[in-house]
Amino acid sequence: MTLTTTAPAHTGDPKFLVDPKTFDKLAEHFAAVQEVTRTYAERAIGQMLLMLRAHADSKHDPDFGRLLPDGRSYRVVPTKPVDVAWHVSLQHTEPYLAACQQIAGEFVHHVPILTEGMADGTSIEYTRRALAATGYDVDLEFWSGEAESCCPPNPGN
């Protein structure tokens, strides 16, 4: 992995990765669908946005993980609570698309797959380093678990 160790360009709350209107729409939707407090929803959505930032920052890294079965390079992986926030956000397409464009410059697709790296823990270790490299706050409550595929066994492409 080639993640840099220099001081990151940004620091702070990952909710500032997107404009306030986009963040509020995603957090309100998550709170309503999951029946959780607004505070928890903001934390969960913030960490999902942070995952998108880590993905965008590391996808051009020549040592970026492993290859998926279709030949694309592997990406950062969510833990269970972050994956829940991602799934809920994907259902609210307009603010999710806006967030992707603001963070990654393009739509970030969800590719449900279980890889060897997820099973042996190397993917979540890479992900944690990629998250830290963004310079934004990593909420360890959301990243202490293992990476999981939301749809095992691997679905067909």
Accessible surface in RSA format (square Angstrom, percent):
REM  Atomic radii and reference values for relative SASA: ProtOr
REM  Chains: A
REM  Algorithm: Lee & Richards
REM  Probe-radius: 1.40
REM  Slices: 20
REM RES _ NUM      All-atoms   Total-Side   Main-Chain    Non-polar    All polar
REM                ABS   REL    ABS   REL    ABS   REL    ABS   REL    ABS   REL
RES MET A   1    75.28  39.0  15.38  10.2  59.90 142.6  14.79  12.6  60.49  80.1
RES THR A   2    75.57  53.7  62.35  63.2  13.21  31.5  63.85  85.8  11.72  17.7
RES LEU A   3    43.82  24.4  23.60  16.9  20.22  50.8  26.53  18.6  17.29  46.5
RES THR A   4   100.65  71.6  82.23  83.4  18.42  43.9  66.53  89.4  34.12  51.6
RES THR A   5   141.35 100.5 105.11 106.6  36.23  86.3  79.68 107.0  61.66  93.2
RES THR A   6   105.43  75.0  88.91  90.1  16.51  39.3  80.40 108.0  25.03  37.8
RES ALA A   7    93.52  86.0  62.87  97.0  30.64  69.7  68.80  96.9  24.72  65.5
RES PRO A   8    57.47  41.9  34.38  31.3  23.09  83.9  43.71  36.1  13.76  85.5
RES ALA A   9    97.58  89.7  51.89  80.1  45.69 103.9  63.29  89.1  34.29  90.8
RES HIS A  10   103.18  56.4  98.64  68.6   4.54  11.6  61.73  63.6  41.45  48.2
RES THR A  11   109.38  77.8  84.25  85.4  25.14  59.9  51.65  69.4  57.73  87.3
RES GLY A  12    23.91  29.5   0.00   N/A  23.91  29.5  23.24  63.8   0.67   1.5
RES ASP A  13    58.88  41.2  54.64  54.4   4.24  10.0  15.15  35.6  43.73  43.6
RES PRO A  14     6.23   4.5   6.23   5.7   0.00   0.0   6.23   5.1   0.00   0.0
RES LYS A  15    66.83  32.6  64.65  39.7   2.18   5.2  20.89  18.8  45.94  48.9
RES PHE A  16   142.54  71.3 119.24  73.9  23.30  60.6 119.98  72.7  22.55  64.6
RES LEU A  17    20.59  11.5   5.81   4.2  14.78  37.2   8.36   5.9  12.23  32.9
RES VAL A  18     9.23   6.1   0.00   0.0   9.23  22.2   3.79   3.3   5.43  14.7
RES ASP A  19    58.20  40.8  50.63  50.4   7.57  17.9  39.19  92.2  19.01  19.0
RES PRO A  20   103.75  75.6  97.00  88.4   6.75  24.5 103.75  85.7   0.00   0.0
RES LYS A  21   140.25  68.4 133.11  81.7   7.14  17.0  82.35  74.1  57.90  61.7
RES THR A  22     8.93   6.4   8.22   8.3   0.71   1.7   0.71   1.0   8.22  12.4
RES PHE A  23     5.50   2.7   5.50   3.4   0.00   0.0   5.50   3.3   0.00   0.0
RES ASP A  24    55.91  39.2  55.91  55.7   0.00   0.0   9.38  22.1  46.53  46.4
RES LYS A  25    83.52  40.7  80.51  49.4   3.01   7.2  44.56  40.1  38.96  41.5
RES LEU A  26     1.44   0.8   0.26   0.2   1.17   2.9   0.32   0.2   1.12   3.0
RES ALA A  27     0.00   0.0   0.00   0.0   0.00   0.0   0.00   0.0   0.00   0.0
RES GLU A  28    99.97  57.4  93.35  70.6   6.62  15.8  32.61  63.1  67.36  55.0
RES HIS A  29    44.35  24.2  38.22  26.6   6.13  15.7  30.70  31.6  13.65  15.9
RES PHE A  30     4.10   2.1   4.10   2.5   0.00   0.0   4.10   2.5   0.00   0.0
RES ALA A  31    17.33  15.9  14.15  21.8   3.19   7.2  14.42  20.3   2.92   7.7
RES ALA A  32    74.79  68.8  48.46  74.8  26.32  59.9  60.99  85.9  13.79  36.5
RES VAL A  33    69.22  45.5  42.63  38.6  26.59  64.1  49.60  43.1  19.62  53.2
RES GLN A  34    67.73  37.9  49.05  35.9  18.67  44.5   4.13   8.8  63.60  48.2
RES GLU A  35   158.56  91.0 124.16  93.9  34.40  81.9  45.72  88.4 112.84  92.1
RES VAL A  36    50.71  33.4  30.37  27.5  20.34  49.0  39.25  34.1  11.46  31.1
RES THR A  37    92.97  66.1  83.04  84.2   9.93  23.7  85.47 114.8   7.50  11.3
RES ARG A  38    84.31  35.4  77.09  39.3   7.22  17.2  57.02  77.9  27.29  16.5
RES THR A  39    94.00  66.9  90.91  92.2   3.09   7.4  57.10  76.7  36.91  55.8
RES TYR A  40    66.34  31.0  65.06  37.0   1.27   3.3  43.74  32.9  22.59  27.9
RES ALA A  41     0.00   0.0   0.00   0.0   0.00   0.0   0.00   0.0   0.00   0.0
RES GLU A  42    51.68  29.7  47.90  36.2   3.79   9.0   8.24  15.9  43.45  35.5
RES ARG A  43    81.82  34.4  74.16  37.8   7.66  18.2  43.76  59.8  38.06  23.1
RES ALA A  44     0.31   0.3   0.31   0.5   0.00   0.0   0.31   0.4   0.00   0.0
RES ILE A  45     0.15   0.1   0.15   0.1   0.00   0.0   0.15   0.1   0.00   0.0
RES GLY A  46     2.39   2.9   0.00   N/A   2.39   2.9   2.39   6.6   0.00   0.0
RES GLN A  47     5.91   3.3   5.91   4.3   0.00   0.0   0.00   0.0   5.91   4.5
RES MET A  48     0.00   0.0   0.00   0.0   0.00   0.0   0.00   0.0   0.00   0.0
RES LEU A  49     0.00   0.0   0.00   0.0   0.00   0.0   0.00   0.0   0.00   0.0
RES LEU A  50     0.00   0.0   0.00   0.0   0.00   0.0   0.00   0.0   0.00   0.0
RES MET A  51     2.59   1.3   2.59   1.7   0.00   0.0   2.49   2.1   0.09   0.1
RES LEU A  52     0.58   0.3   0.56   0.4   0.02   0.1   0.58   0.4   0.00   0.0
RES ARG A  53    54.56  22.9  54.56  27.8   0.00   0.0   6.24   8.5  48.31  29.3
RES ALA A  54     0.20   0.2   0.00   0.0   0.20   0.5   0.11   0.2   0.09   0.2
RES HIS A  55    30.47  16.7  30.47  21.2   0.00   0.0  19.06  19.6  11.41  13.3
RES ALA A  56    13.52  12.4   3.70   5.7   9.82  22.3   3.70   5.2   9.82  26.0
RES ASP A  57    75.12  52.6  42.70  42.5  32.42  76.7  25.53  60.1  49.59  49.5
RES SER A  58     0.65   0.5   0.37   0.5   0.28   0.6   0.65   1.4   0.00   0.0
RES LYS A  59    49.05  23.9  37.01  22.7  12.04  28.7  26.36  23.7  22.68  24.2
RES HIS A  60   150.25  82.1 124.21  86.3  26.05  66.6  95.56  98.5  54.69  63.6
RES ASP A  61    20.30  14.2   6.52   6.5  13.78  32.6  12.59  29.6   7.71   7.7
RES PRO A  62   119.07  86.8  77.71  70.8  41.37 150.4  90.31  74.6  28.76 178.7
RES ASP A  63    72.90  51.1  57.78  57.5  15.12  35.8  15.19  35.8  57.71  57.6
RES PHE A  64     8.92   4.5   2.95   1.8   5.97  15.5   2.95   1.8   5.97  17.1
RES GLY A  65    44.49  54.9   0.00   N/A  44.49  54.9  18.49  50.7  26.00  58.2
RES ARG A  66    88.62  37.2  80.63  41.1   7.99  19.0  46.93  64.1  41.69  25.3
RES LEU A  67   129.31  72.0 104.28  74.6  25.03  62.9 104.28  73.2  25.03  67.3
RES LEU A  68     7.98   4.4   3.84   2.7   4.14  10.4   3.89   2.7   4.09  11.0
RES PRO A  69   103.52  75.4  59.28  54.0  44.24 160.8  72.94  60.2  30.58 190.0
RES ASP A  70    73.52  51.5  35.32  35.2  38.20  90.3  32.35  76.1  41.17  41.1
RES GLY A  71    45.98  56.7   0.00   N/A  45.98  56.7  27.81  76.3  18.17  40.7
RES ARG A  72   117.29  49.2 110.00  56.1   7.29  17.4  71.33  97.5  45.96  27.9
RES SER A  73    51.43  43.5  36.77  49.1  14.66  33.8  23.70  50.5  27.73  38.9
RES TYR A  74     6.72   3.1   6.65   3.8   0.07   0.2   6.72   5.0   0.00   0.0
RES ARG A  75    28.39  11.9  26.41  13.5   1.99   4.7  15.06  20.6  13.34   8.1
RES VAL A  76     4.20   2.8   1.71   1.5   2.49   6.0   2.08   1.8   2.12   5.7
RES VAL A  77     1.72   1.1   1.69   1.5   0.02   0.1   1.72   1.5   0.00   0.0
RES PRO A  78     8.89   6.5   8.85   8.1   0.04   0.1   8.85   7.3   0.04   0.2
RES THR A  79     0.48   0.3   0.25   0.2   0.24   0.6   0.48   0.7   0.00   0.0
RES LYS A  80   116.91  57.0 115.74  71.0   1.17   2.8  65.92  59.3  50.99  54.3
RES PRO A  81    43.72  31.9  36.43  33.2   7.29  26.5  42.18  34.8   1.55   9.6
RES VAL A  82     0.00   0.0   0.00   0.0   0.00   0.0   0.00   0.0   0.00   0.0
RES ASP A  83    11.36   8.0  11.36  11.3   0.00   0.0   2.81   6.6   8.55   8.5
RES VAL A  84    49.26  32.4  46.56  42.2   2.70   6.5  49.20  42.7   0.06   0.2
RES ALA A  85     0.00   0.0   0.00   0.0   0.00   0.0   0.00   0.0   0.00   0.0
RES TRP A  86     7.68   3.1   7.68   3.7   0.00   0.0   7.68   4.1   0.00   0.0
RES HIS A  87    63.01  34.4  61.05  42.4   1.96   5.0  37.01  38.1  26.00  30.3
RES VAL A  88     6.08   4.0   6.08   5.5   0.00   0.0   6.08   5.3   0.00   0.0
RES SER A  89     1.05   0.9   0.14   0.2   0.91   2.1   0.91   1.9   0.14   0.2
RES LEU A  90    41.39  23.1  32.47  23.2   8.92  22.4  32.67  22.9   8.72  23.5
RES GLN A  91   123.72  69.2  90.44  66.1  33.28  79.2  41.30  87.9  82.42  62.5
RES HIS A  92    59.69  32.6  58.87  40.9   0.82   2.1  37.81  39.0  21.88  25.5
RES THR A  93    87.81  62.5  84.64  85.8   3.18   7.6  59.39  79.8  28.42  43.0
RES GLU A  94   139.94  80.3 130.18  98.5   9.76  23.2  50.46  97.6  89.48  73.1
RES PRO A  95     6.23   4.5   2.53   2.3   3.70  13.4   6.10   5.0   0.13   0.8
RES TYR A  96     0.87   0.4   0.87   0.5   0.00   0.0   0.87   0.7   0.00   0.0
RES LEU A  97    70.72  39.4  70.72  50.6   0.00   0.0  70.72  49.7   0.00   0.0
RES ALA A  98    29.58  27.2  26.62  41.1   2.96   6.7  29.15  41.1   0.43   1.1
RES ALA A  99     0.00   0.0   0.00   0.0   0.00   0.0   0.00   0.0   0.00   0.0
RES CYS A 100     0.00   0.0   0.00   0.0   0.00   0.0   0.00   0.0   0.00   0.0
RES GLN A 101   100.56  56.2  87.61  64.0  12.95  30.8  22.31  47.5  78.26  59.4
RES GLN A 102    77.09  43.1  43.16  31.5  33.93  80.8  39.14  83.3  37.95  28.8
RES ILE A 103     6.78   3.9   0.00   0.0   6.78  16.3   0.79   0.6   5.98  16.2
RES ALA A 104    20.57  18.9   0.15   0.2  20.42  46.4   4.06   5.7  16.51  43.7
RES GLY A 105    62.01  76.5   0.00   N/A  62.01  76.5  29.54  81.1  32.47  72.7
RES GLU A 106    84.03  48.2  78.83  59.6   5.20  12.4  29.70  57.5  54.33  44.4
RES PHE A 107    71.91  36.0  60.52  37.5  11.39  29.6  60.52  36.7  11.39  32.6
RES VAL A 108     9.86   6.5   7.33   6.6   2.53   6.1   9.86   8.6   0.00   0.0
RES HIS A 109   117.45  64.2 107.80  74.9   9.65  24.7  67.88  70.0  49.57  57.7
RES HIS A 110    41.01  22.4  20.56  14.3  20.45  52.3  10.04  10.3  30.97  36.0
RES VAL A 111    29.22  19.2  28.20  25.5   1.02   2.5  28.99  25.2   0.23   0.6
RES PRO A 112    39.15  28.5  32.34  29.5   6.82  24.8  36.35  30.0   2.80  17.4
RES ILE A 113    14.16   8.1  10.87   8.1   3.29   7.9  10.87   7.8   3.29   8.9
RES LEU A 114    70.73  39.4  62.19  44.5   8.54  21.5  62.19  43.7   8.54  23.0
RES THR A 115    20.89  14.9  12.40  12.6   8.49  20.2  20.53  27.6   0.36   0.5
RES GLU A 116   123.27  70.8 108.92  82.4  14.36  34.2  42.60  82.4  80.68  65.9
RES GLY A 117     0.00   0.0   0.00   N/A   0.00   0.0   0.00   0.0   0.00   0.0
RES MET A 118    11.46   5.9   5.46   3.6   6.01  14.3   4.87   4.1   6.60   8.7
RES ALA A 119    82.89  76.2  42.38  65.4  40.51  92.1  51.88  73.1  31.01  82.2
RES ASP A 120    80.81  56.6  44.08  43.9  36.72  86.8  41.66  98.0  39.15  39.0
RES GLY A 121    13.67  16.9   0.00   N/A  13.67  16.9  13.29  36.5   0.38   0.9
RES THR A 122    67.22  47.8  60.86  61.7   6.36  15.1  62.44  83.9   4.78   7.2
RES SER A 123     7.60   6.4   1.79   2.4   5.81  13.4   5.07  10.8   2.53   3.5
RES ILE A 124     2.37   1.3   2.26   1.7   0.11   0.3   2.26   1.6   0.11   0.3
RES GLU A 125    80.87  46.4  80.87  61.2   0.00   0.0  34.98  67.7  45.89  37.5
RES TYR A 126    18.61   8.7  18.61  10.6   0.00   0.0  18.61  14.0   0.00   0.0
RES THR A 127     0.24   0.2   0.24   0.2   0.00   0.0   0.00   0.0   0.24   0.4
RES ARG A 128    59.41  24.9  54.76  27.9   4.66  11.1  35.03  47.9  24.39  14.8
RES ARG A 129   123.69  51.9 117.89  60.1   5.80  13.8  65.92  90.1  57.77  35.0
RES ALA A 130     2.35   2.2   0.69   1.1   1.66   3.8   0.93   1.3   1.42   3.8
RES LEU A 131     0.00   0.0   0.00   0.0   0.00   0.0   0.00   0.0   0.00   0.0
RES ALA A 132    63.67  58.5  48.76  75.2  14.91  33.9  51.59  72.7  12.08  32.0
RES ALA A 133    41.41  38.1  14.08  21.7  27.33  62.2  25.43  35.8  15.98  42.3
RES THR A 134     7.81   5.6   0.15   0.2   7.66  18.3   2.05   2.7   5.77   8.7
RES GLY A 135    12.29  15.2   0.00   N/A  12.29  15.2   6.16  16.9   6.13  13.7
RES TYR A 136    22.66  10.6  14.99   8.5   7.67  19.9   3.65   2.7  19.01  23.4
RES ASP A 137    82.78  58.0  76.95  76.6   5.83  13.8  30.54  71.9  52.25  52.1
RES VAL A 138    41.28  27.2  19.22  17.4  22.06  53.2  19.26  16.7  22.02  59.7
RES ASP A 139    35.08  24.6  27.21  27.1   7.86  18.6  18.78  44.2  16.30  16.3
RES LEU A 140   123.99  69.1 118.95  85.1   5.04  12.7 119.32  83.8   4.68  12.6
RES GLU A 141   110.59  63.5  86.77  65.6  23.82  56.7  45.77  88.5  64.82  52.9
RES PHE A 142     2.13   1.1   1.71   1.1   0.42   1.1   2.02   1.2   0.11   0.3
RES TRP A 143     0.75   0.3   0.02   0.0   0.73   1.7   0.05   0.0   0.70   1.1
RES SER A 144    87.38  73.8  57.86  77.2  29.52  68.0  41.75  88.9  45.63  63.9
RES GLY A 145    35.04  43.2   0.00   N/A  35.04  43.2  31.61  86.8   3.43   7.7
RES GLU A 146    99.71  57.2  94.28  71.3   5.43  12.9  53.68 103.8  46.03  37.6
RES ALA A 147     7.00   6.4   0.42   0.6   6.58  15.0   0.42   0.6   6.58  17.4
RES GLU A 148    79.75  45.8  74.01  56.0   5.74  13.7  25.80  49.9  53.95  44.0
RES SER A 149    11.24   9.5   0.00   0.0  11.24  25.9   2.89   6.1   8.35  11.7
RES CYS A 150    47.33  35.8  12.02  13.4  35.31  83.0  17.28  43.8  30.05  32.4
RES CYS A 151    50.13  37.9  38.77  43.2  11.37  26.7  18.91  47.9  31.22  33.7
RES PRO A 152    74.48  54.3  50.93  46.4  23.54  85.6  51.03  42.1  23.45 145.8
RES PRO A 153   120.66  87.9 112.17 102.3   8.49  30.9 115.66  95.5   5.00  31.1
RES ASN A 154    76.33  52.6  50.68  49.0  25.65  61.8  17.59  42.3  58.74  56.8
RES PRO A 155    58.99  43.0  40.89  37.3  18.10  65.8  50.76  41.9   8.23  51.2
RES GLY A 156    77.88  96.0   0.00   N/A  77.88  96.0  44.11 121.1  33.77  75.6
RES ASN A 157   153.98 106.2  73.70  71.2  80.28 193.3  66.85 160.9  87.13  84.2
END  Absolute sums over single chains surface
CHAIN  1 A     7989.5       6084.8       1904.7       4637.5       3352.0
END  Absolute sums over all chains
TOTAL          7989.5       6084.8       1904.7       4637.5       3352.0
